[in-house]
Amino acid sequence: MLFDSELDRLVRAGTPLTETPPWRALAGHWRRICGLEMRDMFAGDPARFRRFSVAIDGLLFDYSKNRITEETLGLLLALAEASGLPEAAAAMASGEAINWTERRAVLHMALRNRSNRPVLVNGRDVMPEVNAVLERMRRFATAIRDGSHRGATGLPIRTVVNIGIGGSHLGPEMITQALRPFHDGPEVRFVSNVDATDFVEAVRGLNPAETLFIVASKTFTTQETMTNAASARRWLVDGVGDASAVARHFAALSTNREAVATFGIDPENMFEFWDWVGGRYSSWSAIGLPVVVAIGFPRFEELLEGGHAMDRHFLEAPLERNIPVLMAVLGVWYANFVGAASHAVLPYDQYLARLPAYLQQADMESNGKSVDRDGRRVDYSTGPILWGEAGTNGQHAFFQLIHQGTRLVPCDFIGCARSHNPLADHHAKLIANMIAQSEALMVGRTRGEAGAELERRGLPAGQVAELLPHLVFEGNRPSNTILLDELTPRTLGTLIAAYEHKIFTQGVIWRVNSFDQWGVELGKMLAARTLDEELRLLAGDEVDLAGHDSSTAGLLRAFAEKARR
């Protein structure tokens, strides 16, 4: 049996997960320590930072500002071990079909397997195919970058526009933006939304004769992507005046060779990937082609190397020194025992501005599940609501809620020791803010401290009494801090892989499938029917909407009426 851990056996025998001994031990432990203050923990333990931090490969993970003790950590790691995490991680790495609802292996680690050790799926080593696609990506991107691949009129390609959605968009876009200091190829732009505005703005100012489109869709049927691709084809043909130009100005990231050829794309410019690559874990595959165009293949290899280094750490490091595992069990602690519903990701580096959006999909699509691996509805929280913003922007927006609101929001602060843009004292101020915010969330400000501050300002006693309640910060609000030496392809790969393994670890503990996404299917199915009805209404036809509720039917009729005016 694929999952046959200590907790699996108990749950299958009828014990709810929340009633198993490791879970009950944590619940009782929280009741005992819920009154502890982190400021007191730090005051009583000068070595707390050293004991609760881990550094590897250009990345420091400080988790000392969490509402935990050594006992808490031991109990959390015992839960992970009883959940069968080591065995599940080994099963994933070895190519077992751990995506059980789709009967697929989960092998994004194979895409960045720089050791090139064999990785078997159904007895077949996938590494020769992985390496072959990487080599084809290298050759194609190099031809685009050095000008040897030219457009239909003989001009070199100056702009590449990636058309995708979800995992075919968020990952490549985030990575491309994060690595902007390393761009030395054509400009890369991105289109994802089926809203025509996204496409129109992406091609504004471009010369069709110097533009290449990358269409990223595994099946080549994704509605949003293929709608944008059709518009791109019309824009190109209208601009160049030759339908055959599609072959020189389009590439496809897909497995549907027939549909790609029918579209007009040269099948030689189709880059395949496999059913064991989930969309939100696919930037290491052919889906990363726009990244290769922007930064070149050697730099892309550095990204893969960083991911591989974190893979080895995740698979080999003991749980108590394992960064993704520590990130994961802390998230479980807050979601299931402390009562936090959301988690904030706060990158203090403008190049990482799209990281929160990328992680929203990676985390919420993976673990936003309510049915466990036995098909039973769970009675505990699973994936958190993930959100965030870059740099000090958030401090002037939502930090008020994090500091003094009624909801507990654990935070990840992410910064870099060195900036690519060392302008005056900007970077020192940026990182000073990051570190100060994590400290402020932890220590807070007591009533006595607030009162002393107001008295130092010379305010009258009446005004002090009036303002005092508003200046108290209860503190004791948890955060992790991730400090990179510098934002490079390698450290970015390490960071992304750490979050991937964190998500997987939480899915194992929560007993959910982190690699399917059936929740997105229903809306797609209903949208296909609704679109047909909508188009007929726009044409002025009579349409029977009795199959819809009154709100849906009313909105369809209102839209058609307003659009026809």
ABEGO torsion letter per residue (X at the ends): XABBBAAAAAAAAGBBAAABAAAAAAAAAAAAAAABBAAAAAAABAAAAAABBBBBGGBBBBAABBBBBAAAAAAAAAAAAAAGAAAAAAAAAAGBBABAAAGBBBAAAAAABAAGBBBBBGGBBAAAAAAAAAAAAAAAAAAAAAGABBBAAGBBBABBBBBBBEAAAAAAAAAAAAAAAABABBBBBBBABABAAAAAAAABGBBAAABBBBBBBAAGABAAAAAAAAAAAAAAAAAAGBAAAAAAABBBBBABAAAAAAAGBBAAABBBBBAABBAAAAAABAAAAAAAAAAEAAAAAAAAAAAAAAAAAAAABBAAABAAAAAAAAAAAAAAAAGBABBBBBBBBAAAAAAAAAAAAAAAAAABBABBAAGBBBABBBBBBBBEBBEAAAAAAAAAAAAABABBBBBBBBBBABBABBBEAAAAAAAAAAAAAAAAAAAEBBAAAAAAAAAAAGBBAAAAAAAAAAABBAEGBBBBBBBBABBBAAAAAAAAAAAAAAAAAAAAAAGBBAABBAAAAAAAAAAAAAAAAAAAAAAGBBBBAAABBAAAAAAAAAAAAAAAX
